């Protein structure tokens, strides 16, 4: 019953998000299923319920930055799974999307921020692993879920697909603007 409840919440939550934000609903639904997001949600159901709440909160926050419902939903998502606090930079991303006039500026800010965040994350992870040696397996390359020296058993393909999609969108926008 737990799987039925959580998979229903995840499916309806993603359906609502896709319907509200996607220009091509069929393609987004296809990607949701073929990238195994739905099937991964069976194993990490609590985190996926939180993710669904957070992404739908972003829809509300994007429309109105002072939305009590949006912020309430976002903090409820963090309450369900505290790792979703890492979604806070996405709120900055929402602000950037609304206020950047050119895609080039948005890409450069995003690239610089991502590089700084990744360098900072590595430093924080190393400091954390010195205080809590049990978690060092995630930074020293001996865990299947580590931050370094691992392709993640196929996860790299998803990363390349995402990068390819971003580049494709960029070139399509550039071609349409010309």
VOVO-687640 format. One record per residue: residue in one letter; y, x, z of N, C-alpha, C, CB in turn. Coordinates in Angstrom, 1 decimal. Each point is the difference from the previous one (the first is absolute). Last residue first. Glycine has a CB too. Layout:
// VOVO-687640
{site A; {Y; X; Z}; {Y; X; Z}; {Y; X; Z}; {Y; X; Z}}
...
//
This chain:
// VOVO-687640
{site X; {34.2; 17.8; -35.2}; {0.5; 0.7; -1.2}; {0.2; -0.9; -1.2}; {-1.1; 2.0; 0.8}}
{site X; {-0.9; -3.3; 3.5}; {1.4; 0.2; 0.1}; {0.7; 0.6; -1.2}; {-0.4; 0.3; 2.5}}
{site X; {-4.4; -0.9; -2.2}; {0.7; -1.3; -0.2}; {1.5; 0.1; 0.2}; {-2.0; -1.1; 0.8}}
{site X; {-0.7; 4.9; -0.2}; {-0.1; -0.4; -1.4}; {0.8; -1.3; -0.2}; {-2.3; 1.1; -0.2}}
{site X; {1.9; 0.6; 4.6}; {0.8; 0.9; -0.8}; {0.1; -0.5; -1.4}; {-0.6; 1.9; 1.5}}
{site X; {-2.4; -4.1; 1.4}; {1.4; -0.3; 0.3}; {1.0; 0.8; -0.8}; {-0.7; -0.6; 2.3}}
{site X; {-3.8; 1.6; -2.7}; {0.2; -1.3; -0.6}; {1.5; -0.4; 0.2}; {-2.5; -0.6; 0.4}}
{site X; {1.0; 4.6; 1.6}; {0.1; 0.2; -1.4}; {0.3; -1.4; -0.7}; {-1.5; 2.1; 0.1}}
{site X; {0.6; -2.1; 4.6}; {1.2; 0.7; -0.3}; {0.3; 0.1; -1.5}; {-0.4; 1.3; 2.1}}
{site X; {-3.6; -3.2; -0.6}; {1.1; -0.9; 0.2}; {1.3; 0.7; -0.3}; {-1.3; -1.2; 1.8}}
{site X; {-2.5; 3.9; -2.0}; {0.0; -1.0; -1.1}; {1.1; -1.0; 0.2}; {-2.5; 0.2; -0.2}}
{site X; {1.8; 2.9; 3.6}; {0.5; 0.7; -1.2}; {0.1; -1.0; -1.2}; {-0.9; 2.2; 0.9}}
{site X; {-1.0; -3.8; 3.1}; {1.4; 0.3; 0.2}; {0.6; 0.6; -1.2}; {-0.4; 0.3; 2.5}}
{site X; {-4.2; -0.9; -2.6}; {0.7; -1.3; -0.1}; {1.5; 0.2; 0.2}; {-2.1; -1.2; 0.9}}
{site X; {-0.7; 4.9; -0.2}; {0.0; -0.3; -1.4}; {0.8; -1.3; -0.2}; {-2.2; 1.2; -0.4}}
{site X; {1.3; 0.1; 4.8}; {1.0; 0.9; -0.7}; {0.2; -0.3; -1.4}; {-0.6; 1.8; 1.6}}
{site X; {-2.8; -4.1; 0.6}; {1.3; -0.4; 0.5}; {1.1; 0.8; -0.6}; {-1.0; -0.8; 2.2}}
{site X; {-3.4; 2.0; -3.1}; {0.3; -1.2; -0.7}; {1.4; -0.5; 0.4}; {-2.4; -0.6; -0.1}}
{site X; {0.7; 4.4; 2.2}; {0.4; 0.3; -1.3}; {0.4; -1.3; -0.8}; {-1.5; 2.1; 0.0}}
{site X; {-0.2; -2.6; 4.3}; {1.3; 0.6; 0.1}; {0.5; 0.4; -1.4}; {-0.6; 0.9; 2.3}}
{site X; {-3.7; -2.6; -1.9}; {0.9; -1.1; 0.3}; {1.4; 0.6; 0.0}; {-1.7; -1.3; 1.3}}
{site X; {-1.8; 4.3; -1.6}; {0.2; -0.7; -1.3}; {1.0; -1.2; 0.2}; {-2.4; 0.6; -0.6}}
{site X; {1.1; 2.0; 4.3}; {1.0; 0.7; -0.9}; {0.2; -0.7; -1.3}; {-0.7; 2.2; 1.1}}
{site X; {-2.6; -3.5; 2.2}; {1.3; -0.6; 0.2}; {1.1; 0.7; -0.9}; {-0.7; -0.5; 2.4}}
{site X; {-4.0; 1.8; -2.1}; {0.4; -1.0; -1.0}; {1.3; -0.6; 0.2}; {-2.4; -0.5; -0.3}}
{site X; {0.5; 3.5; 3.6}; {-1.1; -0.7; -0.6}; {0.3; -1.0; -1.0}; {-1.2; 0.4; 2.1}}
{site X; {4.2; 2.7; 0.3}; {-0.2; -1.3; 0.6}; {-1.1; -0.8; -0.7}; {2.4; 0.0; 0.6}}
{site X; {-0.6; 4.6; -1.1}; {0.4; -0.9; -1.0}; {-0.2; -1.4; 0.5}; {-0.5; 1.6; -1.8}}
{site X; {1.6; 3.0; 4.5}; {-1.0; -0.9; -0.2}; {0.5; -1.0; -1.1}; {-1.0; 0.2; 2.3}}
{site X; {3.5; 3.4; 0.3}; {-1.2; 0.5; -0.6}; {-1.1; -1.0; -0.2}; {0.6; 2.1; 1.1}}
{site X; {3.1; -3.8; 2.3}; {0.0; 1.1; -0.9}; {-1.4; 0.3; -0.6}; {2.0; 1.0; 1.3}}
{site X; {-1.1; -4.5; 1.9}; {1.3; 0.0; -0.8}; {0.0; 1.1; -1.1}; {1.1; -0.9; 2.1}}
{site X; {-5.7; -1.7; -0.2}; {1.0; 0.9; 0.4}; {1.3; -0.1; -0.9}; {-1.8; 1.6; 0.9}}
{site X; {-2.8; -4.0; -0.4}; {1.3; -0.6; 0.0}; {1.2; 0.9; 0.3}; {-1.2; -2.1; 0.7}}
{site X; {-3.5; 3.4; -0.6}; {0.1; -0.7; -1.3}; {1.4; -0.7; -0.1}; {-2.5; -0.3; 0.0}}
{site X; {1.9; 4.8; 2.9}; {-0.3; -1.4; 0.1}; {0.1; -0.6; -1.4}; {0.9; -0.1; 2.4}}
{site X; {0.1; 4.7; -1.3}; {-1.5; -0.2; 0.3}; {-0.3; -1.5; 0.2}; {0.0; 2.2; 1.1}}
{site X; {4.4; 0.3; -2.0}; {-0.9; -0.1; -1.1}; {-1.4; -0.3; 0.3}; {1.5; 1.5; -1.1}}
{site X; {2.6; -1.1; 4.0}; {-0.7; 1.3; -0.3}; {-1.0; -0.2; -1.1}; {0.4; 0.7; 2.3}}
{site X; {2.3; -4.3; -0.3}; {0.9; 1.0; -0.6}; {-0.7; 1.3; -0.4}; {1.9; -1.0; 1.3}}
{site X; {-4.1; -2.7; 0.9}; {0.7; -0.6; -1.1}; {1.0; 0.9; -0.7}; {-0.2; -2.1; 1.2}}
{site X; {-2.4; 3.3; 2.7}; {-0.9; -0.1; -1.1}; {0.7; -0.6; -1.2}; {-1.9; -0.3; 1.5}}
{site X; {3.9; 0.8; 2.9}; {0.2; 1.1; -1.0}; {-0.9; -0.1; -1.2}; {0.6; 1.4; 2.0}}
{site X; {-0.4; -4.3; 2.1}; {0.5; -0.5; -1.3}; {0.3; 1.2; -1.0}; {1.0; -1.9; 1.2}}
{site X; {-2.5; 2.7; 3.3}; {-1.0; -0.8; -0.6}; {0.4; -0.5; -1.4}; {-0.7; -0.7; 2.3}}
{site X; {3.6; 3.2; 0.7}; {-0.9; 0.8; -0.9}; {-1.1; -0.9; -0.7}; {0.4; 2.0; 1.5}}
{site X; {4.5; -2.7; 0.6}; {-1.2; -0.8; 0.0}; {-1.0; 0.6; -0.9}; {1.3; -2.1; 0.6}}
{site X; {2.8; 4.3; 0.0}; {-0.1; -0.7; 1.2}; {-1.2; -0.8; 0.2}; {2.5; -0.1; 0.0}}
{site X; {-1.8; 2.4; -4.0}; {-0.1; 1.0; 1.0}; {0.0; -0.7; 1.4}; {1.2; 1.7; -1.5}}
{site X; {-0.7; -4.4; -2.4}; {-1.4; 0.5; 0.2}; {-0.1; 1.2; 1.0}; {-0.4; -0.7; -2.4}}
{site X; {4.7; -1.1; 1.3}; {-0.8; -1.1; 0.7}; {-1.4; 0.6; 0.2}; {1.3; -1.9; -1.0}}
{site X; {1.6; 4.5; -1.6}; {0.4; 0.0; 1.4}; {-0.9; -1.0; 0.9}; {2.4; 0.6; -0.7}}
{site X; {-3.1; -0.6; -4.0}; {-0.4; 1.3; 0.6}; {0.3; 0.1; 1.5}; {0.2; 1.1; -2.2}}
{site X; {1.4; -4.8; -0.3}; {-1.5; -0.1; 0.2}; {-0.5; 1.3; 0.6}; {-0.1; -1.5; -2.0}}
{site X; {4.7; 1.3; 0.9}; {-0.3; -0.9; 1.2}; {-1.5; 0.0; 0.2}; {2.1; -1.4; -0.5}}
{site X; {-0.7; 3.7; -3.3}; {0.4; 0.7; 1.2}; {-0.3; -0.8; 1.3}; {1.8; 1.1; -1.3}}
{site X; {-2.6; -3.1; -2.9}; {-0.9; 1.1; 0.2}; {0.3; 0.8; 1.3}; {-0.3; 0.2; -2.5}}
{site X; {3.2; -3.6; 1.1}; {-1.2; -0.5; 0.5}; {-1.0; 1.0; 0.2}; {0.4; -2.0; -1.2}}
{site X; {3.7; 3.2; -0.7}; {0.2; -0.3; 1.4}; {-1.3; -0.6; 0.6}; {2.4; -0.4; -0.5}}
{site X; {-2.3; 1.3; -4.1}; {0.1; 1.3; 0.7}; {0.1; -0.3; 1.5}; {1.1; 1.1; -2.0}}
{site X; {-1.1; -4.8; -0.8}; {-1.3; 0.6; 0.0}; {0.0; 1.4; 0.7}; {-0.5; -1.2; -2.2}}
{site X; {4.6; -1.2; 1.7}; {-0.9; -0.7; 0.9}; {-1.4; 0.7; 0.1}; {1.2; -2.2; -0.5}}
{site X; {2.0; 3.8; -2.6}; {0.4; 0.3; 1.4}; {-0.9; -0.7; 1.0}; {2.4; 0.2; -0.7}}
{site X; {-3.1; -1.2; -3.8}; {-0.3; 1.4; 0.2}; {0.4; 0.4; 1.5}; {0.4; 0.5; -2.4}}
{site X; {0.7; -4.8; 0.9}; {-1.5; 0.1; 0.1}; {-0.3; 1.5; 0.3}; {-0.3; -2.0; -1.6}}
{site X; {4.8; 1.0; 0.8}; {-0.4; -0.6; 1.3}; {-1.5; 0.2; 0.2}; {1.8; -1.7; -0.1}}
{site X; {0.0; 3.0; -4.0}; {0.5; 0.9; 1.0}; {-0.5; -0.5; 1.4}; {2.0; 0.6; -1.4}}
{site X; {-2.9; -3.4; -2.3}; {-0.7; 1.3; -0.1}; {0.4; 0.9; 1.1}; {-0.2; -0.3; -2.5}}
{site X; {2.6; -3.7; 2.1}; {-1.4; -0.3; 0.4}; {-0.8; 1.3; 0.0}; {0.1; -2.3; -0.9}}
{site X; {4.3; 2.5; -0.7}; {0.0; -0.3; 1.4}; {-1.4; -0.2; 0.6}; {2.3; -1.0; -0.2}}
{site X; {-1.9; 1.4; -4.5}; {0.3; 1.3; 0.7}; {0.1; -0.1; 1.5}; {1.3; 0.6; -2.0}}
{site X; {-2.0; -4.5; -0.7}; {-1.1; 0.9; -0.1}; {0.2; 1.3; 0.8}; {-0.6; -1.1; -2.2}}
{site X; {4.2; -2.0; 1.8}; {-1.1; -0.6; 0.9}; {-1.2; 1.0; 0.0}; {0.8; -2.4; -0.5}}
{site X; {2.7; 3.4; -2.4}; {0.4; 0.2; 1.4}; {-1.0; -0.5; 0.9}; {2.4; -0.2; -0.7}}
{site X; {-3.2; -0.7; -3.8}; {0.0; 1.4; 0.2}; {0.4; 0.4; 1.5}; {0.5; 0.4; -2.4}}
{site X; {-0.1; -4.9; 0.8}; {-1.4; 0.4; 0.3}; {-0.1; 1.5; 0.3}; {-0.9; -1.9; -1.4}}
{site X; {5.5; -0.8; 2.2}; {-0.8; 0.6; -1.0}; {-1.4; 0.3; 0.5}; {2.1; 0.9; -1.1}}
{site X; {1.1; -3.0; 3.9}; {0.4; -0.5; -1.3}; {-0.8; 0.5; -1.1}; {2.3; -0.3; 0.9}}
{site X; {-3.2; -0.6; 4.6}; {0.1; 1.0; -1.0}; {0.3; -0.6; -1.4}; {-1.6; 1.5; 1.4}}
{site X; {1.0; -4.2; 2.6}; {1.3; 0.7; -0.1}; {0.0; 1.1; -1.0}; {0.3; -0.6; 2.4}}
{site X; {-4.3; -2.2; -1.3}; {1.2; -0.9; -0.2}; {1.3; 0.7; -0.3}; {-1.1; -1.6; 1.6}}
{site X; {-2.9; 4.1; -0.7}; {-0.2; -0.8; -1.2}; {1.2; -1.0; -0.3}; {-2.5; 0.2; 0.3}}
{site X; {2.4; 2.3; 3.8}; {0.3; 0.8; -1.2}; {-0.1; -0.7; -1.3}; {-0.8; 1.9; 1.3}}
{site X; {-0.5; -4.1; 2.7}; {1.5; 0.2; 0.0}; {0.4; 0.8; -1.3}; {0.1; -0.1; 2.6}}
{site X; {-4.7; -0.3; -1.6}; {0.6; -1.3; -0.5}; {1.5; 0.1; -0.1}; {-1.9; -1.2; 1.2}}
{site X; {-0.3; 4.9; 0.5}; {-0.3; -0.2; -1.4}; {0.6; -1.3; -0.5}; {-2.1; 1.4; 0.2}}
{site X; {2.2; -0.6; 4.4}; {1.0; 0.8; -0.7}; {-0.2; -0.1; -1.5}; {0.1; 1.6; 2.0}}
{site X; {-3.4; -3.6; 0.4}; {1.2; -0.7; 0.2}; {1.2; 0.7; -0.6}; {-0.9; -1.0; 2.1}}
{site X; {-3.2; 3.1; -1.9}; {0.0; -0.9; -1.1}; {1.3; -0.9; 0.1}; {-2.5; 0.0; -0.2}}
{site X; {1.3; 3.2; 3.6}; {0.7; 0.5; -1.2}; {0.1; -0.9; -1.2}; {-0.7; 2.2; 0.8}}
{site X; {-1.9; -3.6; 3.1}; {1.5; 0.0; 0.2}; {0.7; 0.6; -1.2}; {-0.4; 0.1; 2.5}}
{site X; {-4.5; -0.4; -1.7}; {0.6; -0.7; -1.1}; {1.6; -0.1; 0.2}; {-2.1; -1.3; -0.2}}
{site X; {-1.1; 3.2; 3.4}; {0.3; 0.9; -1.1}; {0.6; -0.7; -1.2}; {-1.8; 1.5; 0.8}}
{site X; {0.2; -3.8; 2.9}; {1.3; 0.5; 0.3}; {0.4; 1.0; -1.0}; {-0.3; -0.4; 2.4}}
{site X; {-4.0; -1.5; -2.2}; {0.9; -0.6; -0.9}; {1.5; 0.3; 0.3}; {-1.6; -1.8; -0.4}}
{site X; {-2.3; 2.9; 3.1}; {0.2; 1.0; -1.1}; {1.0; -0.5; -1.0}; {-2.3; 0.8; 0.3}}
{site X; {0.6; -3.4; 3.5}; {1.2; 0.8; 0.2}; {0.3; 1.1; -1.1}; {-0.4; -0.4; 2.4}}
{site X; {-1.8; -4.6; -2.3}; {-0.5; 1.3; -0.2}; {1.2; 1.0; 0.0}; {-2.0; -0.9; -1.4}}
{site X; {2.6; -3.6; 2.8}; {-1.4; -0.1; -0.3}; {-0.6; 1.4; -0.3}; {0.5; -2.2; -1.0}}
{site X; {4.1; 1.9; 2.0}; {-0.8; -0.4; 1.1}; {-1.5; -0.1; -0.3}; {2.1; -1.2; 0.9}}
{site X; {0.9; 1.9; -4.4}; {-0.1; 1.2; 0.8}; {-0.8; -0.2; 1.3}; {2.2; 0.8; -1.0}}
{site X; {-1.2; -4.5; -1.6}; {-0.9; 0.8; -0.8}; {-0.2; 1.3; 0.8}; {0.7; -1.0; -2.2}}
{site X; {2.5; -1.8; 3.8}; {-1.3; -0.6; 0.3}; {-1.1; 0.8; -0.7}; {1.1; -2.3; 0.2}}
{site X; {3.4; 3.3; -1.2}; {-0.4; 0.5; 1.4}; {-1.3; -0.5; 0.4}; {2.4; 0.2; 0.6}}
{site X; {-0.7; -1.8; -4.7}; {-0.3; 1.5; -0.1}; {-0.4; 0.5; 1.4}; {1.7; 0.2; -1.9}}
{site X; {-0.4; -4.7; 1.6}; {-1.3; 0.2; -0.7}; {-0.4; 1.5; 0.0}; {0.4; -2.1; -1.4}}
{site X; {3.9; 1.0; 3.0}; {-1.1; -0.5; 0.9}; {-1.4; 0.2; -0.5}; {1.6; -1.7; 0.9}}
{site X; {2.1; 2.6; -3.7}; {-0.1; 1.0; 1.0}; {-1.1; -0.4; 1.1}; {2.4; 0.7; -0.4}}
{site X; {-1.4; -3.9; -3.0}; {-0.5; 1.3; -0.6}; {-0.2; 1.1; 1.0}; {1.2; -0.6; -2.0}}
{site X; {0.8; -3.5; 3.5}; {-1.5; -0.2; -0.4}; {-0.6; 1.3; -0.6}; {0.5; -2.5; -0.4}}
{site X; {4.1; 2.4; 1.3}; {-0.7; 0.1; 1.3}; {-1.5; -0.2; -0.3}; {2.0; -0.9; 1.3}}
{site X; {1.8; 2.9; -4.6}; {-0.9; -1.1; 0.1}; {-0.8; 0.2; 1.3}; {-0.2; -0.2; -2.5}}
{site X; {3.8; 2.8; 0.3}; {0.1; -0.5; 1.3}; {-0.9; -1.1; 0.3}; {2.4; 0.7; 0.0}}
{site X; {-2.0; 1.4; -4.3}; {-0.3; 1.1; 0.9}; {0.1; -0.4; 1.5}; {0.9; 1.5; -1.7}}
{site X; {-2.1; -4.2; -2.9}; {1.0; -0.1; 1.1}; {-0.3; 1.0; 1.0}; {0.4; -2.4; -0.4}}
{site X; {-2.9; 2.3; -3.6}; {0.9; -1.1; -0.3}; {1.2; 0.0; 1.0}; {-1.9; -1.3; -1.0}}
{site X; {-1.5; 4.5; 1.7}; {0.7; 0.3; -1.2}; {1.0; -1.1; -0.4}; {-2.0; 1.3; -0.8}}
{site X; {-0.9; -2.0; 4.4}; {1.0; 1.0; 0.4}; {0.8; 0.3; -1.3}; {-1.4; 0.9; 1.9}}
{site X; {-2.4; -3.6; -2.4}; {1.1; -0.7; 0.7}; {1.2; 0.9; 0.3}; {-1.8; -1.5; 1.0}}
{site X; {-2.0; 3.4; -3.0}; {0.6; -1.0; -1.0}; {1.1; -0.7; 0.7}; {-2.2; -0.3; -1.1}}
{site X; {-0.3; 3.2; 3.8}; {1.0; 0.7; -0.9}; {0.6; -0.9; -1.0}; {-1.3; 2.1; 0.3}}
{site X; {-2.2; -3.7; 2.5}; {1.3; 0.1; 0.7}; {1.0; 0.7; -0.8}; {-1.2; 0.1; 2.1}}
{site X; {-3.1; -0.3; -3.8}; {0.7; -1.3; -0.2}; {1.3; 0.0; 0.9}; {-2.2; -1.2; -0.4}}
{site X; {-0.5; 5.0; 0.7}; {0.6; -0.1; -1.4}; {0.7; -1.4; -0.2}; {-1.8; 1.6; -0.8}}
{site X; {-0.3; -0.8; 5.0}; {1.1; 0.9; -0.2}; {0.6; -0.2; -1.4}; {-1.0; 1.6; 1.6}}
{site X; {-2.9; -4.0; -0.4}; {1.1; -0.5; 0.7}; {1.3; 0.8; -0.3}; {-1.5; -0.9; 1.8}}
{site X; {-2.6; 2.4; -3.5}; {0.4; -1.2; -0.7}; {1.2; -0.6; 0.7}; {-2.4; -0.5; -0.6}}
{site X; {0.5; 4.2; 2.6}; {0.6; 0.4; -1.2}; {0.5; -1.3; -0.8}; {-1.4; 2.1; -0.1}}
{site X; {-1.1; -2.7; 4.1}; {1.3; 0.5; 0.2}; {0.8; 0.4; -1.2}; {-0.9; 0.8; 2.1}}
{site X; {-3.6; -2.1; -2.6}; {0.8; -1.2; 0.5}; {1.4; 0.5; 0.3}; {-2.1; -1.1; 0.9}}
{site X; {-0.8; 4.5; -1.9}; {0.4; -0.7; -1.2}; {0.7; -1.3; 0.4}; {-2.0; 0.9; -1.2}}
{site X; {0.2; 1.7; 4.7}; {1.1; 0.7; -0.7}; {0.5; -0.7; -1.2}; {-0.9; 2.2; 0.8}}
{site X; {-2.8; -3.9; 1.4}; {1.1; -0.1; 0.9}; {1.3; 0.7; -0.7}; {-1.5; -0.2; 2.1}}
{site X; {-2.8; 0.5; -4.3}; {0.6; -1.3; 0.0}; {1.2; -0.1; 0.8}; {-2.2; -0.9; -0.4}}
{site X; {-1.0; 4.4; -1.7}; {1.2; 0.3; 0.8}; {0.8; -1.3; 0.1}; {0.0; 2.5; -0.6}}
{site X; {-4.1; -2.7; -1.7}; {-0.3; 1.1; 0.9}; {1.2; 0.3; 1.0}; {-1.5; 1.0; -1.7}}
{site X; {1.8; -4.3; -1.8}; {-1.1; -0.4; 0.8}; {-0.3; 1.1; 1.1}; {-1.0; -1.3; -1.9}}
{site X; {4.2; 1.9; -1.6}; {0.6; -0.8; 1.1}; {-1.2; -0.5; 0.9}; {2.0; -0.7; -1.4}}
{site X; {-2.8; 3.1; -2.6}; {0.4; 0.9; 1.1}; {0.5; -0.8; 1.2}; {0.6; 1.8; -1.6}}
{site X; {-1.5; -4.1; -2.4}; {-1.2; 0.4; 0.7}; {0.2; 1.0; 1.1}; {-1.1; -0.4; -2.2}}
{site X; {4.8; -1.2; -0.3}; {-0.6; -1.1; 0.6}; {-1.2; 0.4; 0.8}; {0.9; -1.5; -1.8}}
{site X; {1.3; 4.7; -0.9}; {0.8; -0.3; 1.2}; {-0.7; -1.2; 0.8}; {2.1; 0.9; -1.1}}
{site X; {-3.4; 1.5; -3.2}; {-0.9; -0.2; 1.2}; {0.8; -0.2; 1.3}; {-1.6; 1.4; -1.1}}
{site X; {3.0; -1.0; -3.7}; {0.2; 1.2; 0.8}; {-0.7; -0.1; 1.4}; {2.2; 0.3; -1.2}}
{site X; {-2.4; -4.0; -1.9}; {-0.7; 1.2; -0.6}; {0.3; 1.3; 0.7}; {0.1; -1.1; -2.1}}
{site X; {1.9; -3.2; 3.5}; {-1.5; 0.0; 0.1}; {-0.6; 1.3; -0.5}; {0.1; -2.5; -0.4}}
{site X; {4.6; 2.1; 0.3}; {-0.4; -0.3; 1.4}; {-1.5; 0.0; 0.1}; {2.0; -1.3; 0.4}}
{site X; {-0.1; 1.5; -4.7}; {0.1; 1.3; 0.7}; {-0.5; -0.1; 1.5}; {1.9; 0.7; -1.5}}
{site X; {-1.6; -4.7; -1.1}; {-1.0; 0.9; -0.6}; {-0.1; 1.3; 0.8}; {0.3; -1.1; -2.3}}
{site X; {3.2; -1.8; 3.3}; {-1.2; -0.5; 0.5}; {-1.2; 0.9; -0.4}; {1.0; -2.3; 0.0}}
{site X; {3.2; 3.2; -1.9}; {0.0; 0.4; 1.4}; {-1.3; -0.5; 0.7}; {2.5; -0.1; 0.0}}
{site X; {-1.8; -1.2; -4.5}; {-0.3; 1.5; 0.1}; {0.0; 0.4; 1.5}; {1.1; 0.3; -2.3}}
{site X; {-0.1; -4.8; 1.3}; {-1.4; 0.3; -0.3}; {-0.3; 1.5; 0.1}; {0.0; -2.0; -1.6}}
{site X; {4.5; 0.4; 2.3}; {-0.9; -0.3; 1.1}; {-1.5; 0.3; -0.3}; {1.6; -1.8; 0.6}}
{site X; {3.2; 3.6; -2.3}; {-1.3; -0.3; -0.7}; {-1.0; -0.2; 1.1}; {0.6; 1.3; -2.0}}
{site X; {3.6; -0.5; 3.5}; {0.4; -0.7; -1.3}; {-1.3; -0.4; -0.7}; {2.1; 1.4; -0.2}}
{site X; {-1.4; -0.9; 5.6}; {-0.6; 0.6; -1.2}; {0.5; -0.8; -1.2}; {-2.0; 0.8; 1.2}}
{site X; {3.0; -1.8; 3.6}; {0.6; 1.2; -0.5}; {-0.5; 0.5; -1.3}; {0.2; 0.6; 2.3}}
{site X; {-1.6; -4.7; 0.1}; {1.4; 0.1; 0.3}; {0.6; 1.2; -0.7}; {-0.3; -1.1; 2.2}}
{site X; {-4.4; 0.3; -2.4}; {0.7; -1.2; -0.7}; {1.5; 0.2; 0.2}; {-2.0; -1.5; 0.4}}
{site X; {-0.8; 4.6; 1.8}; {-0.1; 0.2; -1.4}; {0.8; -1.1; -0.7}; {-2.2; 1.1; 0.2}}
{site X; {1.8; -1.5; 4.4}; {0.8; 1.1; -0.3}; {0.1; 0.2; -1.5}; {-0.6; 1.1; 2.2}}
{site X; {-2.3; -4.4; -0.6}; {1.4; -0.4; 0.2}; {0.9; 1.1; -0.4}; {-0.7; -1.5; 1.9}}
{site X; {-3.9; 2.4; -2.0}; {0.4; -0.9; -1.0}; {1.4; -0.4; 0.1}; {-2.3; -0.9; 0.0}}
{site X; {0.6; 3.6; 3.4}; {0.2; 0.8; -1.3}; {0.4; -1.0; -1.1}; {-1.6; 1.8; 0.8}}
{site X; {0.5; -3.8; 3.2}; {1.1; 0.8; 0.2}; {0.4; 0.8; -1.2}; {-0.5; 0.1; 2.4}}
{site X; {-3.5; -2.6; -2.3}; {1.1; -0.9; -0.1}; {1.3; 0.8; 0.1}; {-1.3; -1.9; 0.9}}
{site X; {-2.7; 4.3; -0.3}; {0.1; -0.6; -1.3}; {1.2; -0.8; -0.2}; {-2.5; 0.0; -0.1}}
{site X; {1.7; 1.7; 4.4}; {0.3; 1.0; -0.9}; {0.1; -0.5; -1.4}; {-1.2; 1.6; 1.4}}
{site X; {-0.2; -4.6; 1.9}; {1.4; 0.4; 0.3}; {0.4; 1.1; -1.0}; {-0.3; -0.6; 2.4}}
{site X; {-4.2; -0.7; -2.6}; {0.9; -1.1; -0.5}; {1.4; 0.3; 0.2}; {-1.8; -1.6; 0.6}}
{site X; {-1.4; 4.6; 1.1}; {0.1; 0.1; -1.5}; {0.8; -1.2; -0.6}; {-2.2; 1.2; 0.0}}
{site X; {1.5; -1.1; 4.7}; {0.8; 1.1; -0.4}; {0.1; 0.1; -1.5}; {-0.6; 1.2; 2.1}}
{site X; {-2.3; -4.5; -0.3}; {1.4; -0.2; 0.4}; {0.9; 1.1; -0.5}; {-0.7; -1.2; 2.0}}
{site X; {-3.9; 1.6; -2.7}; {0.5; -1.1; -0.8}; {1.5; -0.2; 0.3}; {-2.3; -1.1; 0.0}}
{site X; {0.0; 4.3; 2.5}; {0.2; 0.5; -1.4}; {0.6; -1.2; -0.8}; {-1.9; 1.7; 0.2}}
{site X; {0.6; -2.8; 4.1}; {1.1; 0.9; 0.1}; {0.4; 0.5; -1.4}; {-0.6; 0.7; 2.3}}
{site X; {-3.3; -3.3; -1.7}; {1.2; -0.8; 0.0}; {1.3; 0.9; 0.0}; {-1.3; -1.8; 1.2}}
//
